[in-house]
Each structure stands twice: as structure tokens, then as C-alpha cells.
């Protein structure tokens, strides 16, 4: 997993580190379910306005989407 959290996305280091911590923790909880693929996570400026719970929910939704897409492509 790669993270690209730039200063353009989150100006303050505190914001960048918070996002990185949230993403890493979310990844740790689902990594056993994920297929063996490389994942690069890019930041969007709106991510800095999300609460921790909202960010976690968005990440969970994205992980499930990734799992579903990889399952569909492997069965096709």
C-alpha cells in the first residue's frame, strides 16, 4: 500500500498525519480480506474536512469496492 498525502491536499502536517493514521488502521483491519494487489491511496482536499468516523466509513466502503472489483475480474 502506498500513500500520497500531499501539502496541496492537507496543508497542515497534523492533517496529513491524521489521514495517514486513519488509512493505515483501516488497511490493517481489512488486509486479510484484500486480494494480493498493490494499492496507492491519493488524497482529495475534501478528506481533511471529514470526521474520523466519516473517513473510516468512506474507507470501509472503498475497501469493499476493491474486494468486489477484484473478485469480478478474477472470475471473468
QUISUL-V741616 format. One record per pair of residues at least 12 apart in sequence whose ideal C-beta (glycine too) atoms are under 8 Angstrom apart, sorted by the first residue. I is the first residue (numbers start at 1). J is the second residue. D is the distance in Angstrom with one decimal. If there is no record, write none. Layout:
# QUISUL-V741616
I_J_D ; I_J_D
This chain:
# QUISUL-V741616
1_27_5.5 ; 1_38_7.7 ; 1_39_4.9 ; 1_40_7.6 ; 1_41_6.9 ; 2_38_7.3 ; 2_39_7.1 ; 2_40_4.2 ; 2_41_7.0 ; 3_20_5.7 ; 3_23_6.2 ; 3_24_7.9 ; 3_40_7.7 ; 3_41_5.3 ; 4_40_6.4 ; 4_41_6.9 ; 4_42_4.9 ; 4_43_6.6 ; 5_19_5.4 ; 5_20_5.8 ; 5_43_4.5 ; 6_43_6.5 ; 8_45_7.5 ; 9_43_3.7 ; 9_44_6.5 ; 9_45_5.4 ; 9_47_6.9 ; 9_48_7.1 ; 10_43_6.4 ; 10_45_7.6 ; 10_47_7.3 ; 10_48_4.8 ; 15_48_4.8 ; 16_43_7.9 ; 18_52_7.8 ; 19_43_6.3 ; 19_47_6.0 ; 19_48_7.2 ; 19_55_7.3 ; 22_52_6.3 ; 22_55_5.1 ; 22_56_6.5 ; 22_59_7.0 ; 23_41_5.7 ; 23_59_6.5 ; 26_56_6.1 ; 26_59_4.1 ; 26_60_6.8 ; 26_63_7.0 ; 27_39_8.0 ; 27_63_7.9 ; 30_60_7.6 ; 30_63_4.6 ; 30_67_7.9 ; 33_63_7.5 ; 33_67_5.9 ; 34_63_6.9 ; 34_66_6.8 ; 34_67_6.4 ; 34_70_7.9 ; 35_66_7.9 ; 35_67_7.0 ; 35_70_4.1 ; 35_71_7.6 ; 35_74_7.4 ; 37_66_7.7 ; 37_70_6.3 ; 39_66_7.1
